[in-house]
Amino acid sequence: MAKLSKEQIVELKRRFIFRRVILLADGYKLTLKESRFKQQLRVELFVNGTWNGKWITCPDEYVESKFYMPWISYVKKSPRSNKRKPLDMGMRRPDFASIGQALRYLNKVCDDIEILEGDE
């Protein structure tokens, strides 16, 4: 039942530039890898070396979908108000904005997480 400490997260963020990080979380081998998407750098997550679209669209049916963040959109409450309320889209996001976001989310949802391999 070990989680990543703040120091480990900061160290992985510092070393993670165009590389990959392999973690072991709840018996699954997770690979975080940076890639380009529409002129942005995003962090992709692979579970046991694969990625399946069913994990994103049907999160209630697959255990692997817990590693991906929920897709939440914000809508205005009324046309005259600037207040926005969150709306759950019922799907999961296929990637993360940064390595720090990915590590913090995985640290929150996983009971047991450890670093197998840092960037080479």
C-alpha positions as CSV (number, residue, x, y, z in Angstrom):
1,M,0.0,0.0,0.0
2,A,2.7,2.5,-0.9
3,K,2.0,5.7,-2.8
4,L,4.3,8.1,-4.5
5,S,5.6,10.9,-2.2
6,K,5.7,14.5,-3.3
7,E,9.5,14.3,-3.6
8,Q,9.2,11.3,-6.0
9,I,6.6,13.2,-8.1
10,V,8.8,16.3,-8.3
11,E,11.8,14.2,-9.3
12,L,9.9,12.3,-12.0
13,K,8.6,15.6,-13.4
14,R,12.1,17.0,-13.5
15,R,13.5,14.0,-15.4
16,F,10.6,13.4,-17.7
17,I,11.3,15.2,-21.0
18,F,10.5,13.3,-24.2
19,R,10.9,10.0,-22.4
20,R,8.7,7.5,-20.7
21,V,8.0,6.3,-17.1
22,I,6.9,2.8,-16.3
23,L,4.9,2.3,-13.1
24,L,3.3,-0.7,-11.4
25,A,-0.1,0.2,-10.1
26,D,-2.5,-2.2,-8.5
27,G,-1.0,-5.1,-10.5
28,Y,-1.1,-3.3,-13.8
29,K,2.0,-2.1,-15.7
30,L,1.4,1.6,-16.7
31,T,3.5,3.4,-19.2
32,L,3.4,7.2,-19.4
33,K,4.8,8.5,-22.7
34,E,5.0,12.0,-24.1
35,S,3.6,12.6,-27.6
36,R,2.5,15.5,-29.8
37,F,-1.2,16.2,-30.5
38,K,-2.3,19.2,-32.5
39,Q,0.9,21.3,-31.8
40,Q,0.7,20.4,-28.1
41,L,2.7,17.9,-26.0
42,R,0.4,15.5,-24.2
43,V,1.1,12.5,-21.9
44,E,-0.4,9.2,-23.2
45,L,-1.1,6.4,-20.8
46,F,-0.8,2.7,-21.8
47,V,-2.1,-0.1,-19.6
48,N,0.0,-3.3,-19.9
49,G,1.5,-1.8,-23.1
50,T,-1.8,-1.4,-24.9
51,W,-4.6,1.2,-25.3
52,N,-8.2,0.3,-26.0
53,G,-10.9,2.7,-27.0
54,K,-13.6,0.8,-25.1
55,W,-11.9,1.8,-21.8
56,I,-12.6,5.4,-22.7
57,T,-16.2,5.2,-24.0
58,C,-17.6,2.5,-21.6
59,P,-15.8,3.2,-18.3
60,D,-18.3,1.2,-16.1
61,E,-17.6,-2.1,-17.9
62,Y,-13.8,-2.2,-17.7
63,V,-11.4,-2.1,-14.7
64,E,-8.7,-0.5,-16.8
65,S,-10.7,2.7,-17.2
66,K,-10.0,3.8,-13.7
67,F,-6.5,4.9,-14.7
68,Y,-8.0,7.6,-17.1
69,M,-9.4,10.9,-15.9
70,P,-13.2,11.5,-16.2
71,W,-14.2,13.9,-19.1
72,I,-15.9,16.9,-17.5
73,S,-17.2,19.8,-19.5
74,Y,-18.4,23.1,-17.9
75,V,-21.6,24.8,-19.0
76,K,-23.1,28.1,-18.0
77,K,-26.0,28.0,-15.6
78,S,-27.9,30.8,-17.5
79,P,-27.1,33.2,-20.3
80,R,-26.9,36.1,-17.9
81,S,-24.7,34.4,-15.4
82,N,-20.9,33.9,-15.5
83,K,-21.2,30.9,-13.1
84,R,-20.4,27.5,-14.7
85,K,-21.4,24.1,-13.5
86,P,-19.6,20.8,-14.2
87,L,-21.3,18.3,-16.5
88,D,-20.0,14.8,-16.5
89,M,-19.7,13.5,-20.1
90,G,-19.8,9.8,-19.1
91,M,-16.4,9.2,-20.8
92,R,-12.8,9.2,-19.9
93,R,-9.9,11.4,-21.3
94,P,-7.4,9.4,-23.3
95,D,-4.4,11.6,-22.3
96,F,-3.1,14.0,-19.7
97,A,-2.0,17.6,-20.0
98,S,1.3,17.0,-18.2
99,I,3.3,14.4,-16.3
100,G,2.5,16.1,-13.0
101,Q,-1.2,15.8,-13.6
102,A,-0.9,12.2,-14.6
103,L,1.2,11.2,-11.5
104,R,-1.1,13.1,-9.1
105,Y,-4.2,11.5,-10.6
106,L,-2.7,8.0,-10.5
107,N,-1.5,8.6,-7.0
108,K,-5.1,9.4,-6.0
109,V,-6.9,6.5,-7.6
110,C,-4.4,3.7,-7.1
111,D,-3.9,2.0,-3.7
112,D,-0.4,0.6,-4.5
113,I,1.9,2.4,-6.9
114,E,5.7,2.1,-7.5
115,I,8.2,3.1,-10.0
116,L,9.6,0.3,-12.2
117,E,11.6,2.3,-14.6
118,G,12.3,6.0,-15.0
119,D,13.4,7.7,-18.2
120,E,16.4,6.0,-19.8
